[in-house]
Amino acid sequence: MLAINFDDVLNVLNTLKPYLIALGIIIVCWIILRIVVGKAMKKQPAKRRTKACLLVALLAGICIVVNMICTGPMSTMLDLISGSGTISKATSDKATEVAVQIGEEGIALLENDDDILPMAKGDKLNVFGWASINPILGGAGSGALNNAYATTDILQSLKDAGIETNAELTQFYTEYKADRPEVGMWAQDWTLPEPNVSLYTDSLISNAKEFSDTAMIVISRSGGEGADLPANMPAVVDGSFQDGTTYTAGTYDDSLNEGNDWDEGDHYLQLSNREEEMIDLVCKNFDKVILVYNGANAFELGFVNDYAQIKGVLWTAGQGHVGMKALGEIIAGEVNPSARLIDTYVYDFEETPWWNNFGDFNYKNMDDMSYTSTGFTGVESTSYVSFVNYVEGIYVGYKFYETAAAEGLIDYDKIVQYPFGYGLSYTTFDQKMGEITESDGTLSFDVTVTNTGSVAGKDVIEVYFNPPYTNGGIEKASANLVQFEKTDILEPGASQTITVSFALEDMASYDYKDAKGYVLEAGDYIISINKDSHNIIDSKTYTVASEIKGRNSDQAEVTNRFDFAEGEVNYLSRADGFANYAEAISAPTDYNMTDEAKASFYNISNYLTPEATAADEDPNAAAITTGADNGIKLKDMVGIDKDDPMWDQFMDQLTLDEMNDIISLGGYQTNSIDSVGKIRTNDCDGPSSINNNFTGVGSLGFPVGVVISATFNKQLAHDFGYFIGVMADEMDTSGWYAPAMNIHRTAFAGRNFEYYSEDGLLSGYIAGNSVAGAWENGVYAYMKHFALNDQEQNRLDMLCTWSNEQAIREIYLRPFEACVKDYGCLAVMSSFNYIGNRWAGGCSELLMDVLRGEWGFKGFVLTDYFGVYGYMSSDQAIRNGTDMMLVNYPTQTNNVQFRDTNGAQQAMRQSAKNALYVVANSRAYYEENYSNKLPVWKVILYIADAVVIALCCLILVKAFKKKEEVA
């Protein structure tokens, strides 16, 4: 659940300032007049009557001002806090079953030497590592878990599975520090509580060895919305924070643990000194050790190879409220692990192509565009214009490592520890690939999977293609996931044949230099079924006889849209065996935005002018009709095609102010418009749950996004979305701020827990099925954050993301494209960052040309959180493809300010229509849900008004009655 934003509080108070001033004037006037009356009037009956009239005037004035506040600037806020809806136990129970299954299929087995796993029920286990008592179960910010639900942690899961754990060790860690330092949205404490080895007494170790000959070590890492993981821990400890590329907000309590936790150059995704000593201690005393890594971000696990005693390794990220139950089931052998890694695990992050180009880079010549606010924490801060260069181009994650190995740039086994798509099982499988056939642009083949081992389990079919590559031609990776499927549970000896299909055009590359479009080059395409991105099981060759330009799935002409975002960047190229590798991946040296880019850079300091707004309008736009009396209500538009002329008749009824009400106040809701029967709807947060931040009602938290993705199970992703939809419906919620599908460009991104993978195709299938599942219940999912929002660093800055068009399309837009084209997504949340020098929420190339034009999107676009960053304005948004502002009170820039031109009015009309079309077809207008009754707060307000009126009458009657009696 999200906490209160201090800047929101100040903005709301600023909005209420004129009303509060009026209230103060009324009270002061009453005090002055009462004093005057008391001194000037001598006759008691007249004085009493006058004082009564003054009191009535005071009450009436207060009542009028309160009514103006409640029905004016505070109306949407009051609507939100007076919402209703709860989740039934039956629904929560069913959702719990799905959450546990996601956990069962989303925990990856990485090592299992000497078959150390599974253990047997009744076995005893020493669990080491402070994290064992406080594992990471969710994320921070919108990904936080609702505390209304009980959680299952690691120790409880082991107990439930019949594994007895060493209570003395648990007590030792609990007494050391019972609570976990918080890595939250508003502040980050990166402290890792881990007792010094000197605190492990001889008796503690001796008792542990007597208790069991097997040990488990738990290492955890946290992340969350608002901050990326620290790439320089000593800088965090000493508070210096910044040395160019390693800036990270937050603190570290170096007094908690004895000794220096970090050495020079250490980062958060490697072992601390305390953890190294603890692992060394455990491995010296136990020959059978199981390591559990509890974290969503890929971790440097190379130390596993240094200890022969570490025979088992499991990866489990945040499992939500109940998903961790699966860990005990897997340890005890009740469940056979079937997850696959969604990221590549390398030995040394400093050897990755992104290492020098991730973090904090502020422009030196853009200070005139900075913006100062009180921000989220209540401390005044300044947002600057910053940048990040996506220098690796399309070579993200495994696409780089596999291609670099093929070109001889790297020794794969020395760089990569666990490939993308890697995961072990307690049994063995055989996969056989059938012949490839083509029909109407679709390639298909059968894969027969046989369980050749002795334990029942599921297997994953991973399909990759290796395209023909011409040196110096279109950039292409040598391994590209193109499809995946998951088997049913197969008993020993059992087989299942699955038909795998994908579109031929899915193998096309985007040529941004010459063809300026998608091209499927002629030549041999090696299509393989793999154990993971690196290890091929079987392959076939499909030959494209002649070059194919364009794609059948596109709804409009495709050409370069993002040349402006390429910037002055030297992008990594496969040419001549990555000959430009050293130069391309180097850290930036130029911290000045070019004059050309600066000339077209906009935020609220220079956009809100008649000239700038007019430049984004159609100068030939026709005038619109407003305020017509056509007698059409929004419920009459349910099921009406968006292009039907009836929509024009409906929209003619709205006034500009009503359109603005929809556009400007879209925070956690869509606004009501009484004249056309548009009811207010609720939208709620939560990438792995559905939480109402205003009423406090929330759902069970499913395992985080990376766990869902690691299942490689499309049906489970659909079931997850389906039950989000069911729970949202019971909470009277129509919109879900999820799924999030930005790319794991780096391991240090704070929101990697909710983003699915380093691979866009996997992300698209998982997200798309979640979207479809929610929509089955009439709940529209806001796919987010659109787009290239792949780090939390510079969240308060205007972050310019520079990338070439091929990488933008093939890597970063791919999951969003799938959600629109294949799953009919109808809502989008744009992102904070700039694409090149254009704010994503005001980028017409992204939101109009690609999203709506090429992909055929029919829904509406909402900003990310609005109003505190200094660059968002509804004027820029609606003219470039965004429709609503995510804020629920008036700010300086959420209202459309420049409305006089036909172009502006057409933009307002289109934005309002986009939102109304989606809402009309959502659960809000299902017959069983539709209700136009007054919100609770208005009922209370009207009752309070009636009481005040009655009280005023009583005061006057009493005053005048006494006068008559005296007379």
ChimeraX attribute file (.defattr): number of C-alpha atoms within 10 A of each C-alpha:
attribute: neighborCount
match mode: 1-to-1
recipient: residues
	/A:1	22
	/A:2	21
	/A:3	12
	/A:4	13
	/A:5	15
	/A:6	15
	/A:7	19
	/A:8	21
	/A:9	13
	/A:10	14
	/A:11	17
	/A:12	18
	/A:13	13
	/A:14	14
	/A:15	18
	/A:16	17
	/A:17	12
	/A:18	13
	/A:19	17
	/A:20	16
	/A:21	11
	/A:22	15
	/A:23	19
	/A:24	13
	/A:25	13
	/A:26	18
	/A:27	16
	/A:28	13
	/A:29	14
	/A:30	17
	/A:31	15
	/A:32	11
	/A:33	15
	/A:34	18
	/A:35	12
	/A:36	11
	/A:37	17
	/A:38	15
	/A:39	10
	/A:40	10
	/A:41	13
	/A:42	10
	/A:43	8
	/A:44	12
	/A:45	18
	/A:46	15
	/A:47	18
	/A:48	19
	/A:49	20
	/A:50	20
	/A:51	21
	/A:52	20
	/A:53	16
	/A:54	18
	/A:55	18
	/A:56	20
	/A:57	15
	/A:58	20
	/A:59	18
	/A:60	17
	/A:61	17
	/A:62	18
	/A:63	18
	/A:64	14
	/A:65	18
	/A:66	18
	/A:67	17
	/A:68	14
	/A:69	17
	/A:70	18
	/A:71	14
	/A:72	13
	/A:73	18
	/A:74	19
	/A:75	17
	/A:76	25
	/A:77	19
	/A:78	18
	/A:79	22
	/A:80	23
	/A:81	15
	/A:82	14
	/A:83	20
	/A:84	16
	/A:85	16
	/A:86	14
	/A:87	18
	/A:88	12
	/A:89	9
	/A:90	9
	/A:91	15
	/A:92	17
	/A:93	12
	/A:94	11
	/A:95	23
	/A:96	19
	/A:97	13
	/A:98	21
	/A:99	30
	/A:100	22
	/A:101	20
	/A:102	29
	/A:103	33
	/A:104	27
	/A:105	25
	/A:106	32
	/A:107	30
	/A:108	29
	/A:109	25
	/A:110	22
	/A:111	21
	/A:112	18
	/A:113	15
	/A:114	9
	/A:115	11
	/A:116	17
	/A:117	20
	/A:118	18
	/A:119	20
	/A:120	14
	/A:121	18
	/A:122	12
	/A:123	13
	/A:124	19
	/A:125	22
	/A:126	26
	/A:127	27
	/A:128	22
	/A:129	25
	/A:130	26
	/A:131	23
	/A:132	23
	/A:133	23
	/A:134	20
	/A:135	26
	/A:136	24
	/A:137	28
	/A:138	28
	/A:139	27
	/A:140	24
	/A:141	21
	/A:142	24
	/A:143	27
	/A:144	25
	/A:145	27
	/A:146	24
	/A:147	14
	/A:148	12
	/A:149	14
	/A:150	10
	/A:151	18
	/A:152	20
	/A:153	23
	/A:154	24
	/A:155	24
	/A:156	19
	/A:157	21
	/A:158	25
	/A:159	16
	/A:160	17
	/A:161	22
	/A:162	19
	/A:163	21
	/A:164	20
	/A:165	22
	/A:166	18
	/A:167	12
	/A:168	13
	/A:169	22
	/A:170	19
	/A:171	12
	/A:172	16
	/A:173	20
	/A:174	15
	/A:175	10
	/A:176	16
	/A:177	16
	/A:178	14
	/A:179	11
	/A:180	17
	/A:181	17
	/A:182	15
	/A:183	25
	/A:184	21
	/A:185	22
	/A:186	20
	/A:187	15
	/A:188	23
	/A:189	16
	/A:190	25
	/A:191	23
	/A:192	24
	/A:193	23
	/A:194	23
	/A:195	22
	/A:196	16
	/A:197	17
	/A:198	10
	/A:199	11
	/A:200	14
	/A:201	10
	/A:202	10
	/A:203	9
	/A:204	14
	/A:205	16
	/A:206	11
	/A:207	15
	/A:208	23
	/A:209	16
	/A:210	9
	/A:211	15
	/A:212	17
	/A:213	15
	/A:214	22
	/A:215	26
	/A:216	23
	/A:217	23
	/A:218	23
	/A:219	23
	/A:220	24
	/A:221	23
	/A:222	29
	/A:223	30
	/A:224	25
	/A:225	25
	/A:226	24
	/A:227	26
	/A:228	27
	/A:229	31
	/A:230	25
	/A:231	25
	/A:232	22
	/A:233	27
	/A:234	22
	/A:235	23
	/A:236	25
	/A:237	19
	/A:238	12
	/A:239	14
	/A:240	12
	/A:241	20
	/A:242	15
	/A:243	11
	/A:244	14
	/A:245	17
	/A:246	25
	/A:247	23
	/A:248	26
	/A:249	20
	/A:250	21
	/A:251	19
	/A:252	19
	/A:253	15
	/A:254	18
	/A:255	10
	/A:256	15
	/A:257	16
	/A:258	14
	/A:259	12
	/A:260	13
	/A:261	24
	/A:262	20
	/A:263	12
	/A:264	9
	/A:265	11
	/A:266	18
	/A:267	22
	/A:268	21
	/A:269	23
	/A:270	21
	/A:271	20
	/A:272	19
	/A:273	17
	/A:274	22
	/A:275	23
	/A:276	14
	/A:277	17
	/A:278	21
	/A:279	25
	/A:280	14
	/A:281	14
	/A:282	23
	/A:283	18
	/A:284	11
	/A:285	17
	/A:286	18
	/A:287	15
	/A:288	20
	/A:289	26
	/A:290	26
	/A:291	24
	/A:292	25
	/A:293	22
	/A:294	25
	/A:295	24
	/A:296	32
	/A:297	26
	/A:298	24
	/A:299	24
	/A:300	17
	/A:301	20
	/A:302	16
	/A:303	13
	/A:304	16
	/A:305	11
	/A:306	10
	/A:307	15
	/A:308	12
	/A:309	20
	/A:310	26
	/A:311	21
	/A:312	22
	/A:313	22
	/A:314	23
	/A:315	25
	/A:316	28
	/A:317	33
	/A:318	27
	/A:319	35
	/A:320	29
	/A:321	26
	/A:322	25
	/A:323	32
	/A:324	30
	/A:325	26
	/A:326	30
	/A:327	31
	/A:328	25
	/A:329	25
	/A:330	26
	/A:331	24
	/A:332	22
	/A:333	18
	/A:334	17
	/A:335	20
	/A:336	24
	/A:337	30
	/A:338	26
	/A:339	32
	/A:340	29
	/A:341	27
	/A:342	30
	/A:343	26
	/A:344	24
	/A:345	24
	/A:346	24
	/A:347	20
	/A:348	17
	/A:349	21
	/A:350	13
	/A:351	11
	/A:352	18
	/A:353	24
	/A:354	23
	/A:355	19
	/A:356	18
	/A:357	21
	/A:358	25
	/A:359	26
	/A:360	20
	/A:361	24
	/A:362	22
	/A:363	17
	/A:364	13
	/A:365	14
	/A:366	16
	/A:367	12
	/A:368	9
	/A:369	19
	/A:370	17
	/A:371	21
	/A:372	14
	/A:373	16
	/A:374	17
	/A:375	20
	/A:376	21
	/A:377	14
	/A:378	15
	/A:379	11
	/A:380	11
	/A:381	14
	/A:382	15
	/A:383	22
	/A:384	24
	/A:385	24
	/A:386	25
	/A:387	29
	/A:388	21
	/A:389	26
	/A:390	28
	/A:391	28
	/A:392	24
	/A:393	24
	/A:394	25
	/A:395	26
	/A:396	24
	/A:397	27
	/A:398	27
	/A:399	21
	/A:400	22
	/A:401	29
	/A:402	22
	/A:403	23
	/A:404	21
	/A:405	17
	/A:406	16
	/A:407	15
	/A:408	12
	/A:409	15
	/A:410	15
	/A:411	12
	/A:412	18
	/A:413	12
	/A:414	10
	/A:415	17
	/A:416	20
	/A:417	17
	/A:418	21
	/A:419	25
	/A:420	25
	/A:421	25
	/A:422	24
	/A:423	25
	/A:424	19
	/A:425	22
	/A:426	20
	/A:427	18
	/A:428	17
	/A:429	19
	/A:430	14
	/A:431	21
	/A:432	14
	/A:433	20
	/A:434	17
	/A:435	12
	/A:436	15
	/A:437	12
	/A:438	14
	/A:439	9
	/A:440	7
	/A:441	13
	/A:442	13
	/A:443	17
	/A:444	18
	/A:445	16
	/A:446	16
	/A:447	20
	/A:448	17
	/A:449	23
	/A:450	21
	/A:451	23
	/A:452	17
	/A:453	17
	/A:454	12
	/A:455	17
	/A:456	20
	/A:457	22
	/A:458	21
	/A:459	28
	/A:460	25
	/A:461	22
	/A:462	23
	/A:463	25
	/A:464	24
	/A:465	23
	/A:466	19
	/A:467	25
	/A:468	19
	/A:469	18
	/A:470	12
	/A:471	13
	/A:472	11
	/A:473	13
	/A:474	22
	/A:475	22
	/A:476	23
	/A:477	24
	/A:478	23
	/A:479	23
	/A:480	22
	/A:481	25
	/A:482	20
	/A:483	19
	/A:484	20
	/A:485	19
	/A:486	18
	/A:487	19
	/A:488	13
	/A:489	15
	/A:490	19
	/A:491	17
	/A:492	17
	/A:493	13
	/A:494	14
	/A:495	19
	/A:496	14
	/A:497	15
	/A:498	16
	/A:499	12
	/A:500	19
	/A:501	19
	/A:502	17
	/A:503	19
	/A:504	19
	/A:505	19
	/A:506	17
	/A:507	20
	/A:508	21
	/A:509	22
	/A:510	26
	/A:511	19
	/A:512	21
	/A:513	14
	/A:514	9
	/A:515	14
	/A:516	16
	/A:517	20
	/A:518	23
	/A:519	19
	/A:520	22
	/A:521	21
	/A:522	14
	/A:523	16
	/A:524	16
	/A:525	18
	/A:526	17
	/A:527	22
	/A:528	23
	/A:529	25
	/A:530	21
	/A:531	23
	/A:532	23
	/A:533	24
	/A:534	20
	/A:535	13
	/A:536	15
	/A:537	15
	/A:538	15
	/A:539	18
	/A:540	16
	/A:541	16
	/A:542	18
	/A:543	13
	/A:544	15
	/A:545	10
	/A:546	10
	/A:547	11
	/A:548	14
	/A:549	16
	/A:550	19
	/A:551	19
	/A:552	11
	/A:553	13
	/A:554	14
	/A:555	15
	/A:556	14
	/A:557	12
	/A:558	17
	/A:559	18
	/A:560	17
	/A:561	15
	/A:562	21
	/A:563	13
	/A:564	17
	/A:565	21
	/A:566	21
	/A:567	19
	/A:568	12
	/A:569	15
	/A:570	20
	/A:571	22
	/A:572	23
	/A:573	23
	/A:574	25
	/A:575	17
	/A:576	10
	/A:577	17
	/A:578	16
	/A:579	13
	/A:580	15
	/A:581	20
	/A:582	10
	/A:583	12
	/A:584	21
	/A:585	21
	/A:586	15
	/A:587	16
	/A:588	17
	/A:589	6
	/A:590	11
	/A:591	14
	/A:592	14
	/A:593	22
	/A:594	12
	/A:595	10
	/A:596	9
	/A:597	14
	/A:598	14
	/A:599	10
	/A:600	12
	/A:601	18
	/A:602	19
	/A:603	20
	/A:604	19
	/A:605	13
	/A:606	12
	/A:607	18
	/A:608	18
	/A:609	13
	/A:610	13
	/A:611	9
	/A:612	15
	/A:613	19
	/A:614	15
	/A:615	11
	/A:616	18
	/A:617	19
	/A:618	15
	/A:619	12
	/A:620	8
	/A:621	14
	/A:622	12
	/A:623	12
	/A:624	13
	/A:625	17
	/A:626	18
	/A:627	13
	/A:628	13
	/A:629	13
	/A:630	12
	/A:631	11
	/A:632	18
	/A:633	15
	/A:634	21
	/A:635	19
	/A:636	15
	/A:637	19
	/A:638	16
	/A:639	11
	/A:640	14
	/A:641	11
	/A:642	16
	/A:643	9
	/A:644	10
	/A:645	10
	/A:646	15
	/A:647	18
	/A:648	15
	/A:649	16
	/A:650	21
	/A:651	24
	/A:652	18
	/A:653	20
	/A:654	21
	/A:655	16
	/A:656	17
	/A:657	13
	/A:658	22
	/A:659	22
	/A:660	23
	/A:661	20
	/A:662	26
	/A:663	30
	/A:664	28
	/A:665	24
	/A:666	26
	/A:667	25
	/A:668	26
	/A:669	23
	/A:670	28
	/A:671	26
	/A:672	18
	/A:673	16
	/A:674	12
	/A:675	16
	/A:676	20
	/A:677	15
	/A:678	21
	/A:679	20
	/A:680	22
	/A:681	23
	/A:682	23
	/A:683	25
	/A:684	25
	/A:685	23
	/A:686	28
	/A:687	26
	/A:688	31
	/A:689	31
	/A:690	32
	/A:691	31
	/A:692	26
	/A:693	20
	/A:694	19
	/A:695	13
	/A:696	15
	/A:697	18
	/A:698	26
	/A:699	29
	/A:700	29
	/A:701	30
	/A:702	32
	/A:703	32
	/A:704	31
	/A:705	31
	/A:706	27
	/A:707	33
	/A:708	31
	/A:709	29
	/A:710	29
	/A:711	28
	/A:712	29
	/A:713	23
	/A:714	21
	/A:715	16
	/A:716	22
	/A:717	25
	/A:718	22
	/A:719	20
	/A:720	26
	/A:721	31
	/A:722	24
	/A:723	28
	/A:724	30
	/A:725	31
	/A:726	23
	/A:727	28
	/A:728	31
	/A:729	22
	/A:730	16
	/A:731	23
	/A:732	21
	/A:733	28
	/A:734	28
	/A:735	30
	/A:736	28
	/A:737	27
	/A:738	28
	/A:739	27
	/A:740	27
	/A:741	34
	/A:742	31
	/A:743	28
	/A:744	27
	/A:745	25
	/A:746	23
	/A:747	24
	/A:748	28
	/A:749	27
	/A:750	29
	/A:751	32
	/A:752	33
	/A:753	29
	/A:754	31
	/A:755	26
	/A:756	31
	/A:757	29
	/A:758	26
	/A:759	27
	/A:760	25
	/A:761	23
	/A:762	24
	/A:763	28
	/A:764	25
	/A:765	25
	/A:766	33
	/A:767	33
	/A:768	30
	/A:769	25
	/A:770	30
	/A:771	33
	/A:772	25
	/A:773	27
	/A:774	27
	/A:775	25
	/A:776	17
	/A:777	21
	/A:778	25
	/A:779	32
	/A:780	30
	/A:781	31
	/A:782	26
	/A:783	28
	/A:784	26
	/A:785	25
	/A:786	28
	/A:787	25
	/A:788	27
	/A:789	26
	/A:790	24
	/A:791	28
	/A:792	23
	/A:793	27
	/A:794	26
	/A:795	17
	/A:796	24
	/A:797	23
	/A:798	26
	/A:799	30
	/A:800	28
	/A:801	25
	/A:802	25
	/A:803	29
	/A:804	25
	/A:805	25
	/A:806	24
	/A:807	22
	/A:808	22
	/A:809	20
	/A:810	20
	/A:811	22
	/A:812	26
	/A:813	22
	/A:814	21
	/A:815	27
	/A:816	30
	/A:817	25
	/A:818	22
	/A:819	25
	/A:820	24
	/A:821	18
	/A:822	16
	/A:823	19
	/A:824	18
	/A:825	25
	/A:826	24
	/A:827	26
	/A:828	29
	/A:829	27
	/A:830	27
	/A:831	22
	/A:832	29
	/A:833	30
	/A:834	27
	/A:835	28
	/A:836	25
	/A:837	26
	/A:838	24
	/A:839	25
	/A:840	31
	/A:841	32
	/A:842	30
	/A:843	23
	/A:844	23
	/A:845	19
	/A:846	23
	/A:847	24
	/A:848	19
	/A:849	20
	/A:850	24
	/A:851	24
	/A:852	20
	/A:853	18
	/A:854	18
	/A:855	22
	/A:856	19
	/A:857	22
	/A:858	20
	/A:859	25
	/A:860	27
	/A:861	28
	/A:862	27
	/A:863	28
	/A:864	24
	/A:865	17
	/A:866	25
	/A:867	21
	/A:868	20
	/A:869	23
	/A:870	22
	/A:871	25
	/A:872	26
	/A:873	26
	/A:874	29
	/A:875	28
	/A:876	26
	/A:877	28
	/A:878	29
	/A:879	27
	/A:880	22
	/A:881	26
	/A:882	29
	/A:883	29
	/A:884	30
	/A:885	31
	/A:886	21
	/A:887	23
	/A:888	26
	/A:889	21
	/A:890	20
	/A:891	20
	/A:892	13
	/A:893	20
	/A:894	26
	/A:895	19
	/A:896	23
	/A:897	17
	/A:898	15
	/A:899	17
	/A:900	9
	/A:901	18
	/A:902	17
	/A:903	23
	/A:904	25
	/A:905	25
	/A:906	21
	/A:907	25
	/A:908	25
	/A:909	26
	/A:910	19
	/A:911	25
	/A:912	24
	/A:913	22
	/A:914	20
	/A:915	24
	/A:916	22
	/A:917	22
	/A:918	20
	/A:919	28
	/A:920	20
	/A:921	19
	/A:922	21
	/A:923	26
	/A:924	25
	/A:925	22
	/A:926	15
	/A:927	9
	/A:928	8
	/A:929	12
	/A:930	12
	/A:931	13
	/A:932	12
	/A:933	8
	/A:934	9
	/A:935	15
	/A:936	14
	/A:937	17
	/A:938	17
	/A:939	12
	/A:940	11
	/A:941	16
	/A:942	12
	/A:943	12
	/A:944	13
	/A:945	17
	/A:946	12
	/A:947	12
	/A:948	17
	/A:949	16
	/A:950	12
	/A:951	14
	/A:952	20
	/A:953	13
	/A:954	13
	/A:955	18
	/A:956	20
	/A:957	14
	/A:958	13
	/A:959	20
	/A:960	18
	/A:961	13
	/A:962	14
	/A:963	15
	/A:964	9
	/A:965	8
	/A:966	9
	/A:967	7
